[in-house]
Amino acid sequence: MSAPLSDNPRIRAQRLIRLAAARTNLLFAGTRIEVRGHGDVAEALRGVLSGFGVRLGGTDRARLVFLADDGTADPRALAAEFAVAAGETLTLLVSDDPNTRISRALTARGWAGAELRAGVVGFAREGRAIGAIEMFVTPGADNADDRIDWAWTAMPATHALADDLSGSGLLRGRRVGVSLVLEPKTAALALALRDTGAEVAVFSAVSETDPAVAEALSARGVRVFAPGGAGSAETDADNAAGILDWHPDLLIDDGSHLVRLAHTERRGTLETLRGAAEETTSGVRPLVEMAAEGELRIPVIAVNDARTKGLFDNLHGTGQSCVLAIADLLDPVENPGRTLPRRDVIGAVWLVIGYGPVGQGVARHAAALGAQVLVLERDPVRALAAAHDGYGVVSSIADPEVDTVDVVVSATGVWHTVGLDLLTRVREDTVIAVAGGIDDEIALDDAHAAGWTVRRVEPDLSAWSAPATPAKIVYVLADGGGVNYTAAEGNPIEVMDLSFATQLVALRQLCRDGLEPGLHPIDTAAEAEVAALVLEQRMGRTAVDIPTDPGRVGGAAQHWSTHRYRSESSV
């Protein structure tokens, strides 16, 4: 191939960004990234990355360096120039120029290379490190162990807190069950927990499991109740029952499915289950109901509600990974010949349903890529916030603007958010996806009952045809599952480092505090501890002052009797 995939600079910029995200699973928001080069592609890159919350510039501390030029500079020269300034921390060079061949240029200059994970080649020389990501270089075989090790290198906060737990001995000898989407980052968390001295087992549903990762984790000595794990049962229900029958002392849950199972069909688990930490919005909701009805028999910490989780994982992590996963399915970088359906994000109309943190993140990242964003939100305050953030707001699916929609993204975590009425209403060839997600967030069961038929186009792309004549087709991504973890590698590593670090301090809180049964917030000092740790590790802050509590109800710095309008006689 002698030319980039597109001469449109905005499309080229988007594909470079999606290439880097797909090959590395790294977070853009808050990350130091440099764009080297001149011209429209470089400017388009800077525009999109700024919209994602990237910190632009600063070669000496850049995690990613995009090589994009209008033809006035040789990309190989740019790569060689950067190599001179490389430091000990791995910085990744990204290029879509078919003539660049960064790898060849570095090898010719004496750098020794090895593939760190599929499509990411690391080079080292004299204590310096560089990585190369090139669009026209075919990646090697995808290795689950490499992906787990790669994830672990970008999870320093989890690493540090696991070391502290290991030293304290709080988890030593305890059984910790982990119920999360099983991909490389979750595997790294499980191994970190094991290294604290805990016995660890992992459960994951078949639709949320990377079997290669499950097999690799099982081979490393962690018990895995999921497809690919040694001795795994045939069904999700049997595996879920299996991990509870293993009798964990502590549980990290996703969707509170195992907590609810323990309170209904596996009550014997409650005899040994000391507490749990819940990861998701959709999982906290039923726990609130259980607590209100007096049915929650164990203490559960709402990790999802921690600021170090919801403000980052939901907003930046899910927002980035879902939008880029959708864009990759519509316009696959690695499969440029695929044409059905082919729809650039630029200029497309996206309807985001729900404007909580996930919806905000989806809207932000879609808009940064060039989409026109509409928001449908039943909470008038959140709808008002969407309008103030610059998005169009529709009040119902009957709004005429819904007729213009190209992509619908459900970001609510609520059953049947995309109902049969909306499936029927949207126009031909509309694409529908779920961000985050629960079972049946798209009412495909109702569609099937109403006579719609489905045809598999590709593994994560299905065409649903209405029973009308002529039949209207809409496209559903990832069978209605969370598109980021079903059709891609889930949320970026650094944002999961924040979430998993928060999970670790939640486990510490469960071990130390002797909490009563019920739903509990995470300790605010622990939130600050995690945030300070990441500020120092990722942002280059050498010291962070954590504000101390003044010791007053409400946290006021002065006593309540001190106010602006005191008379002189009272002074």
SULVENRA-V553548 format. One record per run of one state. SS is the DSSP state (@ for helix, = for strand, . for the rest). FROM is the first residue (numbers start at 1). TO is the last residue. If there is no record, write none. Layout:
BEGIN
{{SS FROM TO} {SS FROM TO}}
END
This chain:
BEGIN
{{. 1 8} {@ 9 24} {. 25 31} {= 32 36} {. 37 39} {@ 40 51} {. 52 54} {= 55 56} {. 57 58} {@ 59 61} {. 62 63} {= 64 67} {. 68 74} {@ 75 85} {. 86 90} {= 91 95} {. 96 101} {@ 102 108} {. 109 111} {= 112 117} {. 118 119} {= 120 125} {. 126 127} {= 128 134} {. 135 143} {@ 144 153} {. 154 155} {@ 156 168} {. 169 174} {= 175 179} {. 180 181} {= 182 182} {. 183 183} {@ 184 195} {. 196 198} {= 199 203} {. 204 205} {@ 206 208} {= 209 209} {. 210 210} {@ 211 219} {. 220 222} {= 223 225} {. 226 235} {@ 236 245} {. 246 249} {= 250 253} {. 254 256} {@ 257 264} {. 265 266} {@ 267 271} {. 272 274} {= 275 278} {. 279 280} {@ 281 292} {. 293 298} {= 299 302} {@ 303 305} {. 306 306} {@ 307 330} {. 331 348} {= 349 353} {. 354 356} {@ 357 368} {. 369 371} {= 372 376} {. 377 379} {@ 380 388} {. 389 391} {= 392 394} {. 395 399} {@ 400 404} {. 405 406} {= 407 410} {. 411 417} {= 418 418} {. 419 419} {@ 420 425} {. 426 430} {= 431 434} {. 435 441} {= 442 442} {. 443 443} {@ 444 449} {. 450 452} {= 453 458} {. 459 460} {= 461 465} {. 466 472} {= 473 477} {@ 478 480} {. 481 481} {= 482 482} {@ 483 486} {. 487 492} {@ 493 513} {. 514 517} {= 518 520} {. 521 523} {@ 524 538} {. 539 567} {@ 568 570} {. 571 571}}
END
